[in-house]
Amino acid sequence: MSILIRSLLLCLLFLCCLVPLAGAQTPANTQINAQQRQLLNAIESGQYDQLSVGELRRMFVSKALADAQIIDMADVDGEPSAVARRRNIERATVKLPFAIVPHRRNYLLPITYNSHVNSQPFEIGDDDIDCYEVKFQFSFKVPVWQNIFRGADLWAAYTNLSFWQAYNHPFSSPFRETNHEPELFLRLKNDWQLLGLKNSLILLGATHQSNGQTGSLSRSWNRVYLNMIFERGGFVMGLKPWYRIPEDQKDDPTSSSGDDNPDIEKYLGYGELTLGYKWRDHVVSMMLRNNLRGHNNKGAVQFDWTFPLSRKLRGYVQFFNGYGESLIDYNTAVNRIGAGVVLSDLF
């Protein structure tokens, strides 16, 4: 079966499995339609003769959503910001019994090309690992405790990132690597102003990341982090420093207990910076990491571009260069480009 046909089949399977992610706005649309009669009555009475059509629309949409407890009126200033729109959709999704609240991007890249394959951990030759690979991510979260105090919610999240040698027929198309990342975080609503940007959200969390392997292939680490979300209009910036929780050293390299990757901070550093911008339903973003060391400096950069394909489906192009794309490759530079579809975007 050709790579193209396999890729199309993977896209269809992905859509069938994750279609609940696309229905987040149903309650909002239903509530807005219920306000149409009120809008017509107000126009006929002449109550809002001095307002433009756009002002009327924003006022009644905001009131409808606020009455449905989907958004706060404070979120609306003309049009909601990118972060506010994302938060509003999450509030609507939580109210649906069978919907999933996205955490990070949910995507499928049925074709990716990596010019720097890493065969060293598997003790095989470079020719045994296919440069063409399927990469996909499934990420969701659930509210654990809402409104702990004003503007504060506790969430639990899980992210699965997989790399599948789907086209490597001689080795029976194995999954080369899968990273599991559960986390618990407190999300705080904020309104600080800094250099023209609004710090609208603060996330305080703890996360564990592991590839679920044993022996020489085992990789894992635990972190606590602070994620500061800044925004202005369609621009969003996330500044996320972290601290790795120390682990005991291994008594023996083959021991199952102890730190599997004691030098991981030399490659993944102590945080990351994410920049994103939405323009005419296109979202471009960039992630930057660096170990901030003058000697033996290492880091990573990822560029993302998502664009509309249909009402509920978006195209996705991703480029990654550097260290830490996956745990098994944390100490090996990767150069990968891929294309596919995304079901839940950053905002």
Sequence and secondary structure as in RCSB ss.txt:
>XXXX:A:sequence
MSILIRSLLLCLLFLCCLVPLAGAQTPANTQINAQQRQLLNAIESGQYDQLSVGELRRMFVSKALADAQIIDMAD
VDGEPSAVARRRNIERATVKLPFAIVPHRRNYLLPITYNSHVNSQPFEIGDDDIDCYEVKFQFSFKVPVWQNIFR
GADLWAAYTNLSFWQAYNHPFSSPFRETNHEPELFLRLKNDWQLLGLKNSLILLGATHQSNGQTGSLSRSWNRVY
LNMIFERGGFVMGLKPWYRIPEDQKDDPTSSSGDDNPDIEKYLGYGELTLGYKWRDHVVSMMLRNNLRGHNNKGA
VQFDWTFPLSRKLRGYVQFFNGYGESLIDYNTAVNRIGAGVVLSDLF
>XXXX:A:secstr
  HHHHHHHHHHHHHHHHGGGG TTHHHHHHHHTTHHHHHHHHHHTTTTTS HHHHHHHHHHHHHHHTTSS GGG
 SSS  HHHHHHHHHHHHHTSTT  EE S EEEEEEEEESS   GGGTS GGGS SEEEEEEEEEEEEEEEEEET
TEEEEEEEEEEEEE TT GGGT  EEEEEEEEEEEEEEEEEEEETTEEEEEEEEEEEEEE    GGG  EEEEEE
EEEEEEETTEEEEEEEEEE      SSTT SSS S TTTHHHHTTEEEEEEEEETTEEEEEEEEE   STT  EE
EEEEEEEESSSS EEEEEEEEES SSSTTTTS EEEEEEEEEEE   
